[in-house]
Each structure stands twice: as structure tokens, then as C-alpha cells.
């Protein structure tokens, strides 16, 4: 133990003599450890967020969206969503799909909304049916939701998303007050709970919900819709329900075999799979950058240790001549390289933890720490240091004491 302590003191004194090179070598190991930890933590957090978003909407939900239409003309080509779903489609799905429990049609259009002197431009106004909260697992926080009478009588009532309510009313109670949707006054009857953006990037907190018939007849004057939310019997029913709905809609829309559908039946698990694939790609790139940083750190350790050996040939030769064993020389140089990598690894772990926490806070991500990421990153940094010190230590013990004393 005494020998190890002595060799460690010698190693620290030697590294102090090459401060700049030592710092650069530590920096390479630090960057590798830091980036690897952040990648592991961020991947876990994003995966958890995607799962939470699916759980919020319900694990047994399918979303039928109308197709994309491309309009050509003298103006630049315009790509937009086409509302081509009908109430007949809704009834056909509800009555003809055996794996479906409930169906709720919906459609949205942005409108300017005003309350007193405050105006919000392009707020998404969404027409919904009374069963919308049950189908989409989205509850009312204050007041009440749209009722069957509201929808049947085309009443001018509105339920605000939490962000819209906060913008207009702050801490005041909005129930019973009126907002002006375009030129159309609506009485606020409720405020939805806070949810946040879903997997598609749509944020229901920034929307206003009105009765579906009110939306179709009084706001947009049309019979077509853009979205149908489908509640399946259970999560195992998603795949067969999706196949049933696609078959029903292809038959109703007279889509011939081999022709592209004018609609899309979206399983949120498929969306999460696509997002997971994208996250895996990002994680792979992050790990590659971490490996490159580790390689740079390893090369830095190798170069500085090789330089130290060249600068200390006299010291090594004299130590060998007075009785130092080869393993003492090897231990000294391995301790020096291990100290560099250990320092870089510890700093990388601490800064990686702090950096992950900051990222989670800034981007409002679930707090997730990967213990395996911390362990792999730290041991990888140690491995880089020990590997980088092997060649210099072999070069050191190859120095002949006789040649050194002769030169002296």
C-alpha cells in the first residue's frame, strides 16, 4: 500500500509538470463520459414521455384522419388536409366494426378569438360530440362539457383549453363569461384539464371546444369532418379494429384495390414506434460521438504519457539502477493514466447528471436517470485511461539503466 501511495505522489507531481496536456487529455475523457450519460438519460426520458402521451389518450384508441390533398395551379403547390369523412362513415364504423366500443367525430379550424380587448389569432376551434372526453380520456377541470342538448340545438357554448383560459382570464373564473369566436359569441361553460402536446404535436390546451353541430352549421357551414376518434374494446383489439375500419372506409369511399386511401387509420403505438426509431437513430449518433470523444481522450492520454516517458528517461533509469522493480514503473505510469481518466470520468458523471436535469427542466421532460448509462460511461472512462497507459508503461520498462547511467 505504501508503494502505491508513493507511486501516486510521483504520478501527480509528473502530471502537474505537464498541466496543459493533462487538462486536454482529461477534457477528452470528460466529453465522452458527459455525452454518453446525457444520451442514455435523454433516450429514457423521451421513451417515457411517449408512453405517457399514449397513456393519456388511452391505450385502446385509434384515430381516423382524412387524407392529404395536393392542389395545383398558378400559385405554388399547396398541401393540406382534406375533410372527406362523413356522418355515414361514423355510423358505419360504429355499427359495422365488431372490435369498436365507441366513436366520436371531430373537426377543427383556426379562428381569431377575442375576450374584451384581448385577441388571440388562429386559435384552433374544435367541434366535438358529448362523448369526446370519454373516448379521448380528456376530462373537464372546471364547469361542464358539451351536452347532447347543446349539440342538438346548436348552442353557442364553448369549453376552453387550459392555456386559452389562462391567457384570457388568468386567475379569474371564466364560467359564464363570453368569448367572441370570429364574429360568433359563445358562453364559456367549462375548462379542460391541462394535458400538453400529444404525439402529433397538437396541443389541446391551446384549443377551444364547441358542440359539433354548432361548429359545422354556424362556423364552417359544411357536413364533412376531418377526424374520427375510435375507442376499441381493449388494447388487443387495436390491430383487428384497424383492419375492419380500413375495409369499411375503402368500401364506402369506393377505393379500388391498389389505389391510395383518402384517409389514415392511426394507431398511436405505431406512432410511438416511429418516434422510437428516430430516437434510436439519435441515440446511436450520440454514442458514436461519445466513442469518438473517448478515442480522442485515449489518444491524448497515450501522447502525454509517451511524452512523459521521453522526458523522464533519466529518472526511470536511475530508479531502475537503485532497485526499483519493473512492476513499480508499470504501476506508476498506469496510475498516472488512470488518474487522468478517473478525473475526466468523475467530472463527466457530475456534469452529465446536472446537464440532464437542466435539459429535463427546460424541455419539460420526465425525470429519468439511467444507472446503466452512468456505470457504462464511468467504467468506459477508466478503461480508456488504463488502455492508454499500457504502451507508455511498456516503453518505460524497456529503458536500460546502463545506457542511462552512461549518458549521465
C-alpha positions as CSV (number, residue, x, y, z in Angstrom):
1,X,0.0,0.0,0.0
2,X,2.9,2.3,0.8
3,X,4.4,1.7,-2.6
4,X,1.1,2.5,-4.3
5,X,0.9,5.8,-2.3
6,X,4.4,6.7,-3.2
7,X,3.9,6.0,-6.9
8,X,0.7,8.0,-6.8
9,X,2.5,11.0,-5.4
10,X,5.1,10.7,-8.1
11,X,2.4,10.4,-10.8
12,X,0.6,13.5,-9.6
13,X,3.9,15.5,-9.5
14,X,4.6,14.4,-13.0
15,X,1.2,15.3,-14.4
16,X,1.4,18.7,-12.7
17,X,4.6,19.4,-14.7
18,X,2.5,18.9,-17.9
19,X,-0.6,20.8,-16.8
20,X,-1.9,21.8,-20.2
21,X,-1.5,18.4,-21.9
22,X,-3.1,16.7,-18.8
23,X,-6.1,19.1,-18.9
24,X,-6.6,18.4,-22.6
25,X,-6.5,14.6,-22.0
26,X,-8.9,14.9,-19.1
27,X,-11.2,17.0,-21.4
28,X,-11.4,14.3,-24.0
29,X,-12.5,11.7,-21.4
30,X,-14.9,14.2,-19.8
31,X,-16.6,14.9,-23.1
32,X,-17.0,11.1,-23.8
33,X,-18.5,10.4,-20.4
34,X,-20.7,13.5,-20.4
35,X,-22.2,12.8,-23.9
36,X,-22.8,9.2,-23.2
37,X,-24.6,9.9,-19.9
38,X,-26.8,12.6,-21.5
39,X,-27.7,10.3,-24.4
40,X,-28.7,7.4,-22.1
41,X,-30.8,9.7,-19.9
42,X,-32.4,11.6,-22.7
43,X,-33.3,8.4,-24.6
44,X,-35.0,7.0,-21.5
45,X,-36.8,10.3,-20.8
46,X,-38.2,10.6,-24.4
47,X,-39.3,7.0,-24.4
48,X,-41.1,7.6,-21.1
49,X,-42.7,10.8,-22.4
50,X,-44.0,9.0,-25.5
51,X,-45.5,6.2,-23.3
52,X,-47.1,8.8,-21.0
53,X,-48.7,10.5,-24.0
54,X,-50.2,7.3,-25.2
55,X,-51.5,6.5,-21.7
56,X,-53.1,10.0,-21.5
57,X,-55.1,9.4,-24.7
58,X,-55.8,5.7,-23.8
59,X,-54.1,2.5,-24.9
60,X,-57.1,1.4,-26.8
61,X,-57.6,4.5,-29.1
62,X,-57.5,4.7,-32.9
63,X,-57.6,8.0,-34.8
64,X,-59.1,8.1,-38.3
65,X,-57.8,11.2,-40.2
66,X,-58.9,12.4,-43.6
67,X,-56.3,12.3,-46.3
68,X,-53.9,14.9,-47.7
69,X,-54.8,16.8,-50.8
70,X,-52.3,18.5,-53.1
71,X,-53.7,21.5,-55.0
72,X,-52.0,22.6,-58.2
73,X,-52.4,25.8,-60.1
74,X,-50.6,29.0,-60.9
75,X,-49.8,29.6,-57.3
76,X,-47.2,27.4,-55.5
77,X,-48.4,23.9,-54.9
78,X,-50.5,23.7,-51.7
79,X,-50.6,20.6,-49.5
80,X,-53.4,20.5,-46.9
81,X,-55.7,18.1,-45.1
82,X,-58.9,17.3,-46.9
83,X,-62.1,16.9,-44.9
84,X,-63.7,13.9,-46.6
85,X,-65.2,11.9,-43.7
86,X,-69.0,11.9,-43.2
87,X,-71.6,11.0,-40.6
88,X,-72.3,8.0,-42.7
89,X,-68.7,6.8,-42.1
90,X,-69.1,7.3,-38.4
91,X,-72.3,5.2,-38.3
92,X,-70.7,2.5,-40.5
93,X,-67.7,2.2,-38.1
94,X,-69.9,2.2,-35.0
95,X,-72.3,-0.4,-36.4
96,X,-70.0,-2.5,-38.6
97,X,-66.8,-2.8,-36.7
98,X,-67.1,-5.6,-34.1
99,X,-64.0,-4.5,-32.1
100,X,-65.1,-0.9,-31.6
101,X,-66.7,0.3,-28.3
102,X,-67.4,3.9,-29.1
103,X,-66.9,6.5,-31.8
104,X,-66.5,10.3,-31.6
105,X,-66.3,12.5,-34.7
106,X,-64.4,15.8,-34.6
107,X,-63.2,18.6,-36.8
108,X,-61.0,21.7,-36.4
109,X,-60.4,25.1,-38.0
110,X,-58.3,28.0,-36.7
111,X,-60.2,31.3,-35.9
112,X,-59.3,34.5,-34.2
113,X,-60.8,34.7,-30.7
114,X,-61.4,37.8,-28.6
115,X,-62.3,38.5,-25.0
116,X,-62.8,42.1,-24.2
117,X,-59.7,43.9,-25.6
118,X,-57.5,40.8,-25.8
119,X,-57.3,38.9,-29.2
120,X,-55.7,35.5,-29.8
121,X,-55.0,34.9,-33.5
122,X,-55.5,31.4,-35.1
123,X,-56.8,29.5,-32.1
124,X,-57.8,26.0,-33.1
125,X,-61.6,25.7,-32.7
126,X,-62.6,22.1,-32.4
127,X,-66.1,20.8,-32.9
128,X,-66.8,17.7,-30.6
129,X,-69.5,15.4,-29.6
130,X,-70.6,14.9,-25.9
131,X,-68.7,11.6,-25.6
132,X,-65.3,13.2,-26.6
133,X,-63.9,13.3,-23.0
134,X,-64.7,9.6,-22.5
135,X,-63.3,8.5,-25.9
136,X,-60.1,10.5,-25.7
137,X,-59.6,10.2,-21.9
138,X,-59.6,14.0,-21.6
139,X,-61.5,15.3,-18.5
140,X,-63.1,18.7,-17.6
141,X,-61.4,20.5,-14.8
142,X,-63.9,23.3,-14.1
143,X,-67.6,23.6,-15.1
144,X,-69.1,21.1,-17.6
145,X,-68.6,19.7,-21.1
146,X,-70.8,19.9,-24.2
147,X,-74.1,18.0,-23.7
148,X,-76.4,16.3,-26.2
149,X,-78.9,19.2,-25.9
150,X,-76.1,21.7,-26.7
151,X,-75.2,19.7,-29.8
152,X,-78.7,19.1,-30.9
153,X,-79.8,22.7,-30.5
154,X,-76.5,24.1,-31.9
155,X,-76.0,26.2,-28.8
156,X,-73.3,28.9,-28.6
157,X,-71.3,27.4,-25.8
158,X,-67.5,26.7,-25.5
159,X,-65.1,24.7,-23.4
160,X,-61.7,26.3,-23.1
161,X,-58.3,24.6,-23.1
162,X,-56.3,25.4,-20.0
163,X,-53.8,27.7,-21.8
164,X,-56.5,29.6,-23.5
165,X,-58.4,30.1,-20.2
166,X,-55.1,31.2,-18.6
167,X,-54.4,33.7,-21.4
168,X,-57.9,35.3,-21.3
169,X,-58.9,35.1,-17.6
170,X,-55.8,34.5,-15.5
171,X,-56.9,33.6,-12.0
172,X,-60.5,34.7,-12.6
173,X,-63.4,32.2,-13.0
174,X,-64.3,32.1,-16.8
175,X,-67.5,30.1,-16.3
176,X,-70.5,32.1,-17.7
177,X,-68.4,34.7,-19.5
178,X,-68.5,35.2,-23.3
179,X,-65.7,34.9,-25.8
180,X,-66.0,36.0,-29.4
181,X,-65.0,33.3,-32.0
182,X,-64.6,35.3,-35.2
183,X,-67.9,37.2,-35.1
184,X,-69.7,34.5,-33.1
185,X,-70.2,34.9,-29.3
186,X,-70.0,31.8,-27.2
187,X,-70.6,31.4,-23.5
188,X,-67.9,29.6,-21.6
189,X,-69.3,26.5,-19.8
190,X,-66.1,24.7,-18.8
191,X,-62.3,24.5,-18.8
192,X,-60.4,21.3,-19.7
193,X,-57.6,19.8,-17.6
194,X,-54.0,20.5,-18.6
195,X,-52.7,17.9,-20.9
196,X,-49.8,19.2,-23.1
197,X,-49.0,18.4,-26.7
198,X,-49.7,14.9,-27.9
199,X,-47.5,12.6,-30.1
200,X,-48.6,14.5,-33.3
201,X,-47.6,17.9,-31.8
202,X,-51.2,19.1,-31.4
203,X,-51.7,20.9,-28.0
204,X,-55.4,20.6,-26.8
205,X,-54.6,23.2,-24.1
206,X,-54.5,25.8,-26.8
207,X,-57.8,24.8,-28.3
208,X,-61.5,25.8,-27.7
209,X,-64.1,23.1,-27.9
210,X,-67.7,23.8,-29.2
211,X,-70.6,21.5,-30.0
212,X,-70.1,19.6,-33.2
213,X,-73.3,20.7,-34.9
214,X,-72.6,24.3,-33.8
215,X,-69.2,24.1,-35.5
216,X,-70.5,22.6,-38.7
217,X,-73.6,24.7,-39.2
218,X,-72.6,28.1,-37.6
219,X,-68.9,28.3,-38.0
220,X,-67.7,26.4,-41.2
221,X,-71.1,25.6,-42.9
222,X,-70.2,22.1,-44.1
223,X,-71.1,18.5,-43.4
224,X,-67.7,16.8,-43.8
225,X,-65.3,16.2,-40.9
226,X,-61.5,15.6,-40.6
227,X,-61.1,13.3,-37.6
228,X,-62.9,10.3,-36.0
229,X,-61.7,9.1,-32.6
230,X,-62.4,5.3,-32.2
231,X,-62.4,3.6,-28.8
232,X,-61.6,-0.1,-29.1
233,X,-62.7,-2.8,-26.7
234,X,-59.2,-3.3,-25.4
235,X,-55.6,-2.8,-26.4
236,X,-55.5,-6.3,-28.1
237,X,-58.4,-5.1,-30.3
238,X,-56.3,-2.3,-32.0
239,X,-54.9,-4.4,-34.9
240,X,-58.2,-6.1,-35.9
241,X,-60.2,-2.9,-35.4
242,X,-57.8,-1.0,-37.6
243,X,-58.2,-3.6,-40.4
244,X,-62.0,-3.5,-40.0
245,X,-62.2,0.3,-40.2
246,X,-59.9,0.4,-43.3
247,X,-62.1,-2.2,-45.1
248,X,-65.3,-0.3,-44.2
249,X,-64.0,3.1,-45.4
250,X,-62.4,1.7,-48.5
251,X,-65.8,0.2,-49.4
252,X,-67.7,3.3,-48.6
253,X,-65.4,5.6,-50.5
254,X,-65.2,3.2,-53.5
255,X,-61.4,2.9,-53.4
256,X,-60.3,0.3,-55.8
257,X,-57.6,-2.3,-54.9
258,X,-54.1,-0.9,-55.4
259,X,-55.3,2.8,-55.1
260,X,-54.2,5.0,-52.3
261,X,-56.5,5.6,-49.4
262,X,-58.0,9.0,-48.9
263,X,-57.8,8.6,-45.1
264,X,-55.4,7.2,-42.5
265,X,-56.2,5.0,-39.5
266,X,-53.5,5.8,-36.9
267,X,-52.5,3.5,-34.1
268,X,-50.7,5.6,-31.5
269,X,-48.4,2.6,-30.8
270,X,-47.3,2.8,-34.5
271,X,-46.5,6.5,-34.0
272,X,-44.5,5.7,-30.9
273,X,-42.6,3.0,-32.8
274,X,-41.7,5.6,-35.5
275,X,-40.6,8.0,-32.8
276,X,-38.6,5.3,-31.1
277,X,-36.8,4.5,-34.3
278,X,-36.0,8.2,-34.7
279,X,-34.8,8.3,-31.1
280,X,-32.7,5.2,-31.6
281,X,-31.0,6.9,-34.6
282,X,-30.3,10.0,-32.4
283,X,-29.0,7.8,-29.6
284,X,-26.7,5.9,-32.0
285,X,-25.3,9.2,-33.3
286,X,-24.8,10.3,-29.7
287,X,-23.0,7.1,-28.8
288,X,-20.8,7.4,-31.8
289,X,-19.8,10.9,-30.8
290,X,-19.1,9.6,-27.3
291,X,-16.9,6.9,-28.7
292,X,-15.0,9.5,-30.8
293,X,-14.6,11.6,-27.7
294,X,-13.2,8.6,-25.8
295,X,-10.8,7.8,-28.6
296,X,-9.6,11.4,-28.6
297,X,-9.2,11.2,-24.8
298,X,-7.4,7.9,-25.1
299,X,-5.0,9.3,-27.8
300,X,-4.5,12.3,-25.5
301,X,-3.5,10.1,-22.6
302,X,-1.3,8.0,-24.9
303,X,0.5,11.0,-26.2
304,X,1.1,12.7,-22.9
305,X,2.2,9.5,-21.2
306,X,4.6,8.8,-24.1
307,X,6.0,12.3,-23.8
308,X,6.4,11.9,-20.1
309,X,8.4,8.7,-20.6
310,X,10.7,10.5,-23.1
311,X,11.2,13.4,-20.7
312,X,11.9,11.2,-17.7
313,X,14.3,8.6,-19.1
314,X,17.0,9.7,-16.7
315,X,14.7,9.4,-13.6
316,X,13.4,6.0,-14.8
317,X,17.0,4.7,-15.4
318,X,18.2,5.9,-12.0
319,X,15.2,4.3,-10.3
320,X,15.9,1.0,-12.0
321,X,19.5,1.2,-11.1
322,X,18.9,1.7,-7.4
323,X,16.5,-1.3,-7.2
324,X,13.0,-0.3,-8.5
325,X,11.2,-3.2,-10.0
326,X,9.6,-3.2,-13.4
327,X,6.2,-3.5,-11.8
328,X,6.8,-0.3,-9.8
329,X,7.5,1.5,-13.1
330,X,4.4,0.0,-14.7
331,X,2.3,0.8,-11.7
332,X,3.4,4.4,-11.7
333,X,2.5,5.0,-15.3
334,X,-0.8,3.1,-15.1
335,X,-1.7,5.2,-12.0
336,X,-0.9,8.4,-14.0
337,X,-3.1,7.4,-16.9
338,X,-5.8,6.1,-14.6
339,X,-5.8,9.3,-12.6
340,X,-6.4,11.3,-15.8
341,X,-9.3,9.1,-16.9
342,X,-10.7,8.9,-13.4
343,X,-10.8,12.7,-13.1
344,X,-12.4,13.1,-16.5
345,X,-14.9,10.3,-15.7
346,X,-15.9,11.8,-12.3
347,X,-16.3,15.3,-13.8
348,X,-18.2,13.9,-16.7
349,X,-20.6,12.0,-14.4
350,X,-21.3,15.0,-12.3
351,X,-21.7,17.4,-15.2
352,X,-23.7,14.8,-17.1
353,X,-26.1,14.5,-14.2
354,X,-26.5,18.3,-13.8
355,X,-26.8,18.7,-17.6
356,X,-29.6,16.0,-17.8
357,X,-31.5,17.7,-15.0
358,X,-31.3,21.1,-16.8
359,X,-32.5,19.5,-20.1
360,X,-35.4,17.8,-18.4
361,X,-36.4,21.1,-16.8
362,X,-36.0,23.3,-19.8
363,X,-37.8,21.0,-22.2
364,X,-40.4,19.7,-19.7
365,X,-39.3,16.1,-20.0
366,X,-39.9,13.3,-17.4
367,X,-37.1,12.9,-14.9
368,X,-35.3,9.7,-15.8
369,X,-31.8,8.7,-14.8
370,X,-30.1,5.6,-16.4
371,X,-28.0,3.8,-13.8
372,X,-26.6,1.6,-16.6
373,X,-25.7,4.8,-18.5
374,X,-23.7,6.1,-15.5
375,X,-22.0,2.8,-14.9
376,X,-21.1,2.2,-18.6
377,X,-19.8,5.8,-19.0
378,X,-17.7,5.7,-15.9
379,X,-16.1,2.3,-16.5
380,X,-15.5,3.2,-20.1
381,X,-13.5,6.3,-19.0
382,X,-11.4,4.1,-16.7
383,X,-10.9,1.5,-19.5
384,X,-9.7,4.3,-21.8
385,X,-7.2,5.5,-19.2
386,X,-5.7,2.1,-18.5
387,X,-5.6,1.2,-22.1
388,X,-3.9,4.5,-23.0
389,X,-1.2,3.8,-20.3
390,X,-0.2,0.3,-21.4
391,X,2.1,1.3,-24.2
392,X,3.9,4.1,-22.4
393,X,4.5,1.8,-19.4
394,X,6.0,-0.9,-21.6
395,X,8.2,1.8,-23.2
396,X,9.3,2.9,-19.7
397,X,10.4,-0.6,-18.6
398,X,12.3,-1.0,-21.8
399,X,14.7,1.7,-20.8
400,X,18.1,0.2,-19.8
401,X,19.7,1.5,-16.6
402,X,23.2,1.0,-18.0
403,X,22.5,3.2,-21.0
404,X,21.0,5.9,-18.8
405,X,24.0,6.0,-16.4
406,X,26.4,6.0,-19.3
407,X,24.6,9.1,-20.8
408,X,24.7,10.7,-17.3
